[in-house]
Amino acid sequence: MGNSYRDLEVWKLSIDLVESVYLATKSFPREELYGLASQLRRAAISVPSNIAEGQGRVSDKEFHHFLGQARGSLLEMETQLIIADRLGYINPGQLDPLLATCGRIKSMLYRLMQSITNIPPSRPRRTTENIERLAGDGGRETGDE
């Protein structure tokens, strides 16, 4: 596997979410192109971008920080999705799957952050294999947000 952020399941799922957000925002009113649609897209892009940047940093402390940034962007995006739905911008049936994916990513980020926090100082630098093993595959909700 290696040491690439591209091996992280949470990164892969967040890339899928970016695609879904872009598809959902295509139907937004034209006047929202530079408003809510743009903010949603930027927040969505920020999630996998912060995961990638953090994984590429030197220390686990820095990685943890960027995972926190990714989580913050995810929560921002959830809020914006709810607003878009309340304004009638999201097609019926789109919100629930988007929020479910956000919830899954949030859970995966939480477990990944916990696994990094719990690494003893004498342990070697993390690898994507160790991170995935410690954090789990994210296929189930834990409620530990």
C-alpha positions in Angstrom: 0.0 0.0 0.0 2.4 2.7 1.1 2.2 6.1 2.7 -0.2 7.8 0.5 -3.3 9.7 1.6 -5.0 8.0 -1.4 -4.9 4.8 0.5 -7.1 6.2 3.3 -10.7 5.0 3.1 -11.9 8.3 4.6 -10.1 10.3 1.8 -11.7 8.0 -0.8 -15.2 8.5 0.6 -14.7 12.3 0.9 -13.8 12.4 -2.8 -17.0 10.6 -3.5 -18.8 13.2 -1.4 -17.3 16.1 -3.4 -18.7 14.6 -6.6 -22.1 14.2 -5.0 -22.1 17.8 -3.8 -21.1 19.1 -7.3 -24.0 17.1 -8.8 -26.5 18.4 -6.1 -25.4 22.0 -6.6 -25.9 21.9 -10.4 -29.6 22.4 -9.9 -29.2 25.4 -7.7 -30.7 28.7 -9.0 -28.3 30.8 -11.1 -28.2 33.5 -8.5 -26.6 31.0 -6.1 -23.7 30.1 -8.4 -21.4 32.4 -6.4 -23.2 32.1 -3.1 -24.3 29.0 -1.4 -23.4 26.7 -4.2 -19.8 28.0 -4.2 -19.5 27.8 -0.4 -20.8 24.2 -0.4 -18.4 23.2 -3.1 -15.4 24.8 -1.3 -16.3 23.2 2.0 -16.7 19.8 0.3 -13.3 20.2 -1.5 -11.7 21.2 1.8 -12.4 17.8 3.5 -10.2 15.5 1.3 -7.7 18.3 0.8 -7.1 18.7 4.5 -6.9 14.9 4.9 -4.2 14.8 2.2 -2.3 17.8 3.5 -2.3 16.5 7.0 -1.2 13.0 6.0 1.7 14.6 4.2 2.9 16.5 7.2 5.9 15.5 9.3 4.3 14.9 12.7 1.2 13.1 14.0 0.3 16.3 15.8 0.1 18.2 12.5 -1.9 15.3 10.9 -4.4 15.5 13.8 -4.7 19.3 13.3 -5.6 18.9 9.6 -8.0 16.1 10.4 -9.7 18.6 12.7 -9.8 21.1 9.9 -11.4 18.5 7.6 -14.0 17.7 10.3 -14.8 21.4 10.7 -15.3 21.7 6.9 -17.5 18.7 7.0 -19.7 20.2 9.7 -19.8 23.5 7.7 -21.0 21.6 4.7 -23.7 19.7 6.6 -25.1 23.0 7.8 -25.0 24.5 4.3 -26.8 21.4 2.9 -29.6 21.8 5.5 -29.9 25.4 4.5 -30.0 24.6 0.8 -32.7 22.0 1.5 -34.8 24.4 3.5 -34.5 26.9 0.7 -35.7 24.3 -1.8 -32.5 24.1 -3.7 -31.8 20.4 -3.3 -33.8 17.9 -5.2 -36.0 15.7 -3.1 -34.2 12.6 -2.0 -30.7 14.1 -2.2 -30.3 15.5 1.3 -30.6 12.2 3.3 -27.9 10.3 1.4 -25.6 13.4 1.5 -26.0 13.7 5.3 -25.5 10.0 5.7 -22.2 10.2 3.9 -21.2 13.2 6.0 -22.0 11.2 9.1 -19.9 8.2 8.0 -17.0 10.5 7.2 -17.4 12.3 10.5 -17.2 8.9 12.3 -14.2 7.8 10.3 -12.4 11.1 11.0 -13.2 10.8 14.7 -11.7 7.3 14.9 -8.7 8.3 12.8 -8.1 11.3 15.1 -8.4 9.0 18.2 -6.0 6.5 16.7 -3.4 9.2 16.2 -3.9 10.7 19.6 -3.4 7.2 21.2 0.0 6.5 19.5 2.7 6.3 22.1 5.8 8.6 21.5 8.2 5.6 21.0 6.1 4.2 18.2 7.4 4.7 14.6 5.9 7.3 12.3 2.4 6.3 11.1 1.8 4.6 7.9 -1.5 4.4 6.1 -1.6 0.6 6.9 -1.3 1.3 10.7 -3.8 4.2 10.5 -6.4 2.1 8.7 -5.8 -0.8 11.1 -6.2 1.4 14.2 -9.1 3.5 12.9 -11.1 0.7 11.3 -12.7 0.9 7.9 -15.4 3.3 8.8 -18.2 1.1 7.7 -20.2 1.4 10.8 -21.4 4.3 12.9 -20.1 4.5 16.5 -21.9 7.6 17.7 -18.6 8.9 19.1 -18.8 12.3 17.4 
